[in-house]
Amino acid sequence: MGGMSPAACLHKCRGLDLKLKKISMIYRAQSQILPLWKGFCFMTLVIRRSRIHADGCYTTEPIKKGGFVTEYTGPRITLAEADALYEKSPRTYLFGLTNGTHVIDGDSASAFINHSCDANCEADEVDGKVIITAVRKIEAGEELTYDYNLYDGELDDDSPCYCGTKHCRGSMYSEKEIEKRAQAKLEAKNKNR
């Protein structure tokens, strides 16, 4: 949707819900390609091996800065349900919502967007939907990334980052959370003395 704001893009795309559901079924059937509404043409997101981590999500079309990329979709589940489902799983596709009680269990191409400390996209919650937009111009064939800014997890889980960018924090946690966790580890160490 070019330079449209996410809210304007959502408003324009509301009538396409049925079409997008059919497209989502195509993605599940092919398990590789998901066309998404972009203005008056279709943009295709492709899932393939990533240099960052496992599989990544790539665009086949250029995306303008500020342009709509995708919506993070999937069932909304409580934190307790997510903990029960993924307690022993090494990999999850959960996106925390601002209400602090629910997450989206990713079920589309957007779930394969990897973390980067120097991301080309950002995710924002708009009217209860998680919208991913470009923070800079993205070239066709480029891997899509956003900063996960993780904010919870076990204290011994460092959630290492593999983006390899010049500004890499070494962790997918937010800078604020990294500081908070370092303080908590220090307090735990001092308590055990």
C-alpha positions in Angstrom: 0.0 0.0 0.0 2.9 2.3 -0.7 3.2 5.2 1.7 -0.2 4.6 3.4 -0.4 4.5 7.1 -1.2 1.1 8.6 -4.6 2.4 9.8 -5.5 3.7 6.3 -4.2 0.4 4.8 -6.4 -1.6 7.2 -9.4 0.6 6.3 -8.8 0.1 2.6 -8.3 -3.7 3.0 -11.3 -4.5 5.3 -13.3 -5.7 2.3 -10.6 -8.2 1.4 -10.9 -10.3 4.5 -12.5 -13.2 2.6 -10.0 -13.0 -0.2 -7.1 -13.0 2.3 -8.5 -16.0 4.1 -8.5 -17.9 0.7 -5.0 -16.7 0.1 -4.0 -17.9 3.6 -5.3 -21.4 2.6 -3.1 -21.3 -0.5 -0.1 -20.6 1.8 -0.9 -23.5 4.0 -1.3 -25.8 1.0 1.9 -24.7 -0.7 3.7 -24.0 2.6 6.1 -21.7 0.7 4.4 -18.7 -0.8 1.8 -16.2 0.5 0.5 -13.4 -1.7 -0.6 -10.3 0.2 -2.7 -7.3 -0.8 -0.5 -4.3 -1.6 -2.4 -1.4 -3.3 -3.8 -2.8 -6.5 -1.4 -5.6 -7.0 -0.2 -8.6 -5.1 3.1 -8.8 -3.2 4.5 -12.2 -2.5 6.3 -13.2 0.6 8.6 -16.3 0.3 9.9 -18.5 3.1 13.4 -19.9 2.6 16.6 -20.5 4.5 17.9 -17.5 6.3 21.5 -16.4 7.0 20.2 -15.1 10.4 18.4 -18.1 11.8 16.6 -21.2 10.3 14.0 -20.0 7.8 13.2 -16.4 7.0 10.6 -14.4 5.2 11.6 -12.5 2.0 9.8 -10.1 -0.3 9.7 -10.6 -4.1 8.7 -6.9 -4.6 10.3 -3.7 -3.4 8.6 -2.1 -0.5 8.6 1.7 0.2 9.6 3.2 3.5 6.5 3.3 5.6 4.7 0.8 3.4 2.5 -2.1 4.7 4.4 -5.4 4.7 2.0 -7.9 6.4 -0.2 -8.5 9.4 1.0 -10.9 12.1 -1.9 -13.4 12.2 -2.9 -16.5 14.2 -5.0 -17.6 17.1 -5.0 -15.3 20.1 -4.2 -17.3 23.2 -3.6 -16.5 26.9 -0.1 -16.6 28.3 -1.1 -19.6 30.4 -2.2 -21.4 27.2 1.0 -20.5 25.4 3.1 -21.7 28.4 1.2 -25.1 28.4 1.5 -25.5 24.6 5.1 -24.6 24.2 6.7 -25.5 27.6 9.1 -28.0 26.1 9.3 -26.6 22.6 12.6 -25.1 21.4 10.8 -22.9 18.9 7.7 -20.7 19.2 6.1 -18.1 17.0 4.4 -16.1 19.7 3.8 -12.3 19.5 3.0 -10.6 22.8 0.1 -8.1 22.7 0.1 -4.9 24.7 -2.7 -6.1 26.9 -0.1 -8.3 28.6 -2.5 -11.2 28.9 -2.6 -12.6 25.4 -0.2 -13.5 22.5 -0.8 -14.3 18.9 0.4 -17.8 17.9 1.7 -17.0 14.5 0.3 -19.1 11.6 1.3 -17.2 8.4 4.4 -16.1 6.6 4.8 -13.2 9.1 5.8 -15.8 11.8 9.0 -16.4 9.8 10.2 -12.8 10.0 13.4 -13.0 11.9 14.8 -10.7 14.6 17.5 -8.1 13.7 19.0 -5.4 15.9 19.1 -3.3 12.7 15.7 -4.2 11.3 14.1 -3.1 8.0 10.6 -3.4 9.5 8.7 -2.6 12.7 5.6 -4.2 14.2 2.9 -2.0 15.8 -0.4 -2.9 17.4 -3.1 -1.0 15.6 -6.8 -1.5 16.5 -6.0 -4.9 18.0 -4.0 -6.1 15.0 -0.3 -6.4 14.7 0.8 -4.6 11.5 4.3 -4.9 10.1 5.6 -1.9 8.1 8.9 -1.0 6.4 11.1 1.4 8.3 13.2 1.9 5.2 13.1 1.0 1.5 13.3 -2.7 1.2 14.6 -4.3 -2.1 13.0 -7.3 -3.8 14.7 -10.5 -2.5 15.6 -8.9 0.8 14.9 -10.8 4.0 12.3 -9.1 6.2 13.3 -8.4 9.9 12.1 -6.5 12.9 13.5 -6.0 16.4 11.7 -8.5 18.7 12.5 -6.4 21.8 11.7 -9.5 24.0 10.6 -8.6 27.5 10.1 -11.8 29.4 11.5 -15.3 29.8 13.5 -17.3 32.2 16.4 -15.5 33.8 18.9 -18.1 32.4 17.5 -17.7 28.8 19.8 -15.2 27.0 17.8 -15.5 23.7 21.0 -14.9 21.7 20.8 -12.8 18.5 22.4 -14.0 15.3 21.7 -11.0 13.1 25.4 -10.1 12.9 24.8 -6.4 12.2 27.1 -3.6 13.3 24.7 -2.6 16.1 23.9 -6.2 17.3 23.1 -6.3 21.1 23.9 -10.0 21.2 20.4 -10.7 22.5 16.8 -10.5 21.2 15.8 -8.8 24.5 15.2 -5.1 24.5 18.0 -2.9 25.8 15.8 -2.1 28.9 15.2 -5.8 29.5 18.9 -6.6 29.1 19.7 -4.1 31.8 16.8 -5.4 34.0 18.0 -9.0 33.6 21.7 -8.1 34.4 20.5 -6.4 37.6 18.4 -9.4 38.6 21.3 -11.8 38.0 23.6 -9.6 40.1 21.0 -9.5 42.9 20.6 -13.3 42.8 24.4 -13.7 42.9 24.7 -11.4 45.8 21.8 -13.1 47.6 23.5 -16.5 47.3 26.8 -15.3 48.9 
